């Protein structure tokens, strides 16, 4: 806009000097039409060249990554301490919030007791195997004795050396002892299966108890929330007494990270014809009137919401006129030492594509005029 006004003013002065001041030519309707036609096309050449070779955007904002602070607790819990001041830089790992840990400490104690019980139970399983093995041996010994007696009476009864009922009794004893052997072997197999229930050599009961203890310790640890990165809490709304837990759906704060801020500038789609990553950029941040920061194009976001359709039972509708979506360009900026780069900070951006270099000075003047104009704009004194 400033460049267009400057060119227009220069051309008006030139026409005024030729026709009215120096009066080298006599002004008439014909010369008026010619002067207007030449001036309009001269201005159009500059505007088209600047538009494509040095695109300019005032819809530009500083973007910083934010992390939603959401308590990871299994039940409603009271916030007891707020350990961070708003708008104060904290380092990664610094405590931010502390919640009441009574219930979670008890859960850890209970899980530890369950683990000890599981370890003792594993030892009992070993003894069960030993006991079952001995029971099998005893049952086999009794069966062997009964079979010996059975064979003995099978020889004595036909010779008249013993009664038939004695032989019948030992036949029944063999059957009973065989059943006892089968039961003892089944008990041994059951005990062995329980002992062999392992993963990587560790009893599954112990592993389950260890998992429960780890889960309890995890939630106990999460009663204190730590800073995920270097950054700050901008708007501190959480206060002691706030209840959070499984019934809360949203975050209690937004953590603004310190690393990797960038500017996101939007352009009309046709203005990006020659824009590519790596091209130099000048940035006029409203926070610092009169200063120009340097940067480069990091990426072009080749997508807009108009190109996205979500699964739905409704048919798409197309209505004109519809304003074309603007394309965003991600820009990294060399921020001088001591300068603030606030999230949401507004800026003007000029990209230099390397083409049409003879027009670059106009865009450089343009963005500097914008920057200096921030000293008085807006006039809300």
C-alpha positions as CSV (number, residue, x, y, z in Angstrom):
1,X,0.0,0.0,0.0
2,X,2.8,2.5,0.9
3,X,4.7,1.6,-2.3
4,X,1.6,2.2,-4.4
5,X,1.0,5.5,-2.7
6,X,4.6,6.5,-3.2
7,X,4.6,5.6,-6.9
8,X,1.3,7.4,-7.4
9,X,2.5,10.5,-5.7
10,X,5.8,10.5,-7.7
11,X,3.8,10.2,-11.0
12,X,1.4,12.9,-10.0
13,X,4.3,15.3,-9.3
14,X,5.9,14.3,-12.6
15,X,2.8,15.1,-14.6
16,X,2.2,18.4,-12.6
17,X,5.8,19.5,-13.3
18,X,5.6,18.7,-17.1
19,X,2.2,20.2,-17.8
20,X,1.8,22.9,-15.1
21,X,5.1,23.9,-13.6
22,X,7.5,23.9,-16.5
23,X,4.6,23.9,-19.1
24,X,6.7,22.0,-21.6
25,X,3.5,20.5,-22.9
26,X,-0.1,21.9,-23.0
27,X,-2.5,19.8,-21.0
28,X,-5.7,18.8,-22.7
29,X,-8.2,15.9,-22.8
30,X,-5.9,13.7,-25.0
31,X,-2.9,14.2,-22.8
32,X,-5.1,13.6,-19.7
33,X,-6.2,10.2,-21.0
34,X,-2.6,9.3,-22.0
35,X,-1.2,10.4,-18.7
36,X,-3.9,8.4,-16.8
37,X,-3.3,5.3,-19.0
38,X,0.5,5.4,-18.6
39,X,0.3,6.0,-14.9
40,X,-2.2,3.1,-14.3
41,X,0.0,0.7,-16.2
42,X,3.2,1.8,-14.6
43,X,1.6,1.3,-11.2
44,X,0.2,-2.1,-12.3
45,X,3.7,-3.3,-13.3
46,X,5.1,-2.5,-9.9
47,X,2.2,-4.1,-8.1
48,X,2.2,-7.3,-10.1
49,X,6.0,-7.7,-9.8
50,X,5.9,-7.1,-6.0
51,X,2.9,-9.4,-5.6
52,X,4.6,-12.4,-7.2
53,X,8.3,-11.9,-6.6
54,X,8.2,-10.3,-3.1
55,X,4.9,-11.4,-1.5
56,X,3.8,-9.5,1.5
57,X,1.5,-10.5,4.4
58,X,0.2,-8.7,7.4
59,X,-1.8,-11.8,8.6
60,X,1.2,-13.2,10.4
61,X,1.5,-14.4,14.0
62,X,4.0,-15.9,16.3
63,X,3.3,-19.6,17.1
64,X,4.6,-21.5,20.1
65,X,3.9,-25.1,20.9
66,X,1.6,-25.5,23.9
67,X,1.2,-28.6,26.1
68,X,-2.1,-29.3,27.8
69,X,-1.6,-30.0,31.5
70,X,-4.0,-32.8,32.3
71,X,-3.7,-34.7,35.6
72,X,-3.5,-38.5,35.1
73,X,-5.3,-39.8,38.2
74,X,-7.8,-42.6,38.7
75,X,-10.2,-40.9,41.0
76,X,-11.3,-37.4,42.1
77,X,-8.3,-35.8,43.9
78,X,-7.8,-32.4,45.6
79,X,-5.1,-30.0,44.4
80,X,-3.1,-29.1,47.5
81,X,-0.3,-27.0,46.2
82,X,0.4,-24.7,43.2
83,X,4.2,-24.6,42.8
84,X,4.5,-22.3,39.8
85,X,4.0,-18.6,39.3
86,X,2.2,-17.4,36.1
87,X,4.4,-15.9,33.3
88,X,7.6,-17.3,35.0
89,X,10.0,-19.4,33.1
90,X,10.5,-22.9,34.5
91,X,12.9,-25.6,33.4
92,X,12.0,-29.1,32.4
93,X,11.4,-31.3,35.5
94,X,10.4,-28.5,37.8
95,X,7.3,-29.3,39.9
96,X,4.2,-27.4,38.9
97,X,1.2,-28.9,40.9
98,X,0.9,-31.3,43.8
99,X,-2.2,-33.2,44.6
100,X,-3.3,-35.1,47.8
101,X,-1.5,-38.5,47.7
102,X,-3.2,-40.2,50.7
103,X,-5.2,-42.7,48.7
104,X,-2.4,-43.4,46.2
105,X,0.1,-44.0,49.0
106,X,-2.2,-46.5,50.5
107,X,-2.6,-48.2,47.2
108,X,1.2,-48.5,47.0
109,X,1.4,-50.0,50.4
110,X,-1.3,-52.5,49.5
111,X,0.4,-53.4,46.3
112,X,3.7,-54.0,48.2
113,X,1.9,-56.3,50.6
114,X,0.4,-58.2,47.6
115,X,3.8,-58.6,46.1
116,X,5.3,-60.0,49.3
117,X,2.3,-62.4,49.5
118,X,2.9,-63.4,45.9
119,X,6.5,-64.1,46.5
120,X,5.6,-66.3,49.5
121,X,3.0,-68.1,47.5
122,X,5.6,-68.9,44.9
123,X,7.7,-70.5,47.6
124,X,4.6,-72.4,48.8
125,X,4.1,-73.7,45.3
126,X,7.7,-75.2,45.4
127,X,6.8,-76.9,48.6
128,X,3.6,-78.2,47.1
129,X,5.5,-79.9,44.3
130,X,7.8,-81.5,46.8
131,X,4.9,-82.7,49.0
132,X,3.0,-83.9,46.0
133,X,6.0,-85.8,44.8
134,X,6.3,-87.5,48.2
135,X,2.6,-88.4,48.1
136,X,3.1,-90.1,44.7
137,X,6.0,-92.1,46.1
138,X,3.9,-93.1,49.2
139,X,1.0,-94.1,47.0
140,X,3.2,-96.1,44.7
141,X,4.7,-97.9,47.7
142,X,1.3,-98.8,49.1
143,X,0.2,-100.0,45.6
144,X,3.3,-102.1,45.3
145,X,2.7,-103.7,48.8
146,X,-0.9,-104.4,47.9
147,X,0.0,-106.0,44.6
148,X,2.6,-108.2,46.5
149,X,-0.1,-109.3,48.9
150,X,-2.5,-109.9,46.1
151,X,0.0,-112.2,44.3
152,X,0.7,-114.0,47.5
153,X,-2.9,-114.8,48.2
154,X,-3.6,-115.8,44.6
155,X,-1.1,-118.6,45.2
156,X,-2.3,-119.5,48.7
157,X,-6.1,-119.7,48.1
158,X,-6.0,-122.5,45.5
159,X,-3.7,-124.5,47.8
160,X,-6.1,-124.0,50.7
161,X,-3.5,-121.9,52.7
162,X,-5.8,-118.9,52.9
163,X,-9.5,-117.9,52.6
164,X,-11.1,-116.5,49.5
165,X,-12.2,-113.3,51.4
166,X,-8.6,-112.4,52.1
167,X,-7.8,-112.5,48.4
168,X,-10.9,-110.4,47.7
169,X,-9.8,-107.9,50.3
170,X,-6.4,-107.5,48.7
171,X,-7.9,-107.2,45.2
172,X,-10.0,-104.3,46.5
173,X,-6.9,-102.8,48.2
174,X,-5.0,-102.9,44.9
175,X,-7.9,-101.1,43.1
176,X,-8.1,-98.5,45.9
177,X,-4.3,-97.9,46.0
178,X,-4.2,-97.5,42.2
179,X,-6.8,-94.8,42.5
180,X,-4.7,-93.2,45.2
181,X,-1.7,-93.2,42.9
182,X,-3.7,-91.6,40.1
183,X,-5.0,-88.9,42.5
184,X,-1.5,-88.2,43.8
185,X,-0.1,-88.0,40.3
186,X,-2.9,-85.6,39.3
187,X,-2.1,-83.4,42.4
188,X,1.6,-83.5,41.5
189,X,0.8,-82.4,37.9
190,X,-1.5,-79.6,39.2
191,X,1.2,-78.4,41.6
192,X,3.8,-78.5,38.8
193,X,1.6,-76.5,36.4
194,X,1.1,-73.9,39.1
195,X,4.9,-73.7,39.7
196,X,5.6,-73.6,36.0
197,X,3.3,-70.7,35.4
198,X,6.1,-68.3,34.6
199,X,7.3,-65.6,32.2
200,X,11.0,-65.4,31.6
201,X,11.5,-67.5,34.8
202,X,9.4,-65.4,37.0
203,X,6.1,-66.6,38.5
204,X,3.0,-65.0,36.9
205,X,1.6,-64.2,40.3
206,X,4.7,-62.3,41.2
207,X,4.6,-60.5,37.8
208,X,1.0,-59.6,38.3
209,X,1.7,-58.2,41.8
210,X,4.7,-56.3,40.4
211,X,2.5,-54.8,37.7
212,X,0.0,-53.7,40.3
213,X,2.7,-52.1,42.4
214,X,4.2,-50.3,39.3
215,X,0.7,-49.0,38.4
216,X,0.1,-47.8,42.0
217,X,3.6,-46.1,42.1
218,X,2.8,-44.5,38.7
219,X,-0.3,-42.9,39.9
220,X,1.4,-41.9,43.2
221,X,4.1,-40.2,41.1
222,X,1.5,-38.4,39.1
223,X,0.2,-36.7,42.2
224,X,3.0,-34.2,41.4
225,X,3.0,-32.7,37.8
226,X,6.3,-31.6,36.5
227,X,7.2,-29.2,33.7
228,X,7.4,-31.3,30.4
229,X,9.8,-28.8,28.8
230,X,11.3,-25.3,29.4
231,X,8.5,-22.8,29.3
232,X,5.8,-21.2,31.4
233,X,2.2,-21.2,32.4
234,X,0.7,-18.0,31.1
235,X,-2.8,-17.9,32.6
236,X,-2.7,-19.6,36.1
237,X,-6.3,-20.5,37.0
238,X,-5.8,-23.6,39.1
239,X,-6.0,-23.0,42.8
240,X,-5.6,-25.3,45.9
241,X,-8.9,-27.0,46.5
242,X,-9.6,-27.7,42.9
243,X,-10.8,-31.3,42.4
244,X,-9.5,-33.3,39.4
245,X,-9.4,-36.9,38.4
246,X,-11.4,-39.3,36.2
247,X,-14.4,-37.0,36.1
248,X,-12.5,-34.1,34.6
249,X,-12.4,-33.9,30.8
250,X,-10.2,-30.9,30.1
251,X,-6.8,-29.6,31.1
252,X,-6.2,-27.4,34.1
253,X,-3.5,-25.2,32.4
254,X,-1.7,-24.7,29.1
255,X,2.1,-24.9,29.2
256,X,3.8,-22.6,26.6
257,X,7.1,-24.1,25.5
258,X,10.2,-22.0,25.1
259,X,11.8,-23.9,22.2
260,X,11.3,-23.6,18.5
261,X,8.9,-20.7,18.1
262,X,8.0,-19.7,14.5
263,X,5.8,-17.3,12.6
264,X,2.9,-18.5,10.6
265,X,2.0,-16.1,7.8
266,X,-0.9,-16.6,5.4
267,X,-0.9,-15.5,1.7
268,X,-3.3,-15.6,-1.2
269,X,-2.7,-18.7,-3.1
270,X,-1.5,-17.0,-6.3
271,X,1.1,-15.1,-4.4
272,X,3.1,-18.2,-3.6
273,X,3.9,-19.1,-7.2
274,X,7.6,-18.6,-6.7
275,X,7.9,-19.2,-2.9
276,X,10.1,-22.1,-1.8
277,X,11.6,-23.3,1.5
278,X,14.9,-21.6,2.4
279,X,14.2,-18.2,0.8
280,X,15.1,-15.1,2.9
281,X,12.4,-13.3,4.8
282,X,12.1,-9.9,6.6
283,X,9.8,-9.6,9.6
284,X,8.3,-6.5,11.2
285,X,7.1,-7.5,14.6
286,X,4.5,-5.1,16.0
287,X,6.2,-5.4,19.5
288,X,9.3,-3.7,18.1
289,X,8.4,-0.7,15.9
290,X,11.2,0.4,13.6
291,X,13.0,-3.0,13.8
292,X,13.3,-5.5,11.0
293,X,14.1,-9.1,11.9
294,X,15.6,-11.6,9.4
295,X,14.4,-15.2,8.8
296,X,13.7,-17.8,6.2
297,X,10.9,-19.9,4.8
298,X,10.8,-23.1,6.7
299,X,7.8,-24.8,5.1
300,X,4.7,-24.1,3.1
301,X,1.5,-25.7,4.4
302,X,-0.1,-26.9,1.2
303,X,-3.5,-27.6,2.7
304,X,-6.6,-25.6,3.9
305,X,-9.8,-26.6,5.6
306,X,-11.7,-26.1,2.3
307,X,-9.9,-29.2,1.0
308,X,-11.0,-31.4,3.8
309,X,-14.2,-33.5,4.1
310,X,-15.0,-35.4,7.2
311,X,-17.1,-38.7,7.1
312,X,-20.7,-37.7,7.2
313,X,-24.1,-38.7,6.1
314,X,-24.7,-35.3,4.5
315,X,-23.9,-34.7,0.8
316,X,-21.4,-32.0,0.1
317,X,-22.8,-28.6,-1.0
318,X,-21.1,-26.1,-3.3
319,X,-22.2,-22.5,-3.2
320,X,-20.6,-19.5,-4.9
321,X,-19.2,-17.1,-4.3
322,X,-16.8,-18.5,-1.7
323,X,-13.6,-16.8,-0.7
324,X,-10.5,-18.9,-1.6
325,X,-8.6,-20.2,1.4
326,X,-5.3,-18.7,2.2
327,X,-2.1,-20.8,2.3
328,X,0.1,-20.6,5.4
329,X,3.9,-20.3,5.3
330,X,6.0,-21.3,8.3
331,X,8.9,-19.0,8.9
332,X,11.8,-19.3,11.3
333,X,13.1,-16.0,12.7
334,X,16.5,-15.0,14.0
335,X,15.4,-13.4,17.3
336,X,18.1,-11.1,18.8
337,X,19.2,-11.6,22.3
338,X,17.0,-9.9,24.8
339,X,14.0,-9.8,22.5
340,X,10.6,-11.3,23.5
341,X,8.9,-13.5,21.0
342,X,5.4,-13.8,22.4
343,X,2.9,-16.5,21.3
344,X,0.3,-14.8,19.2
345,X,2.5,-11.7,18.5
346,X,1.4,-10.0,15.3
347,X,3.9,-9.2,12.5
348,X,4.2,-8.3,8.8
349,X,6.2,-10.5,6.6
350,X,8.0,-10.1,3.3
351,X,9.4,-13.0,1.3
352,X,12.2,-12.5,-1.2
353,X,12.0,-15.2,-3.9
354,X,15.2,-14.1,-5.7
355,X,13.4,-13.1,-8.8
356,X,12.6,-9.5,-9.9
357,X,15.5,-8.2,-7.8
358,X,15.1,-4.7,-9.3
359,X,11.8,-4.4,-7.4
360,X,13.1,-5.7,-4.0
361,X,14.0,-2.2,-2.8
362,X,10.3,-1.3,-3.0
363,X,9.2,-4.1,-0.8
364,X,12.0,-3.4,1.6
365,X,10.8,0.2,1.8
366,X,7.3,-1.1,2.2
367,X,8.0,-3.3,5.2
368,X,10.1,-0.6,6.9
369,X,7.3,1.9,6.5
370,X,5.0,-0.6,8.1
371,X,7.4,-1.1,11.0
372,X,7.9,2.6,11.6
373,X,4.2,3.2,11.3
374,X,3.8,1.0,14.4
375,X,5.2,3.9,16.4
376,X,1.9,5.8,15.9
377,X,-0.6,3.1,14.8
378,X,-3.2,2.8,16.1
379,X,-3.8,6.4,17.2
380,X,-5.5,5.4,20.4
381,X,-3.6,7.9,22.7
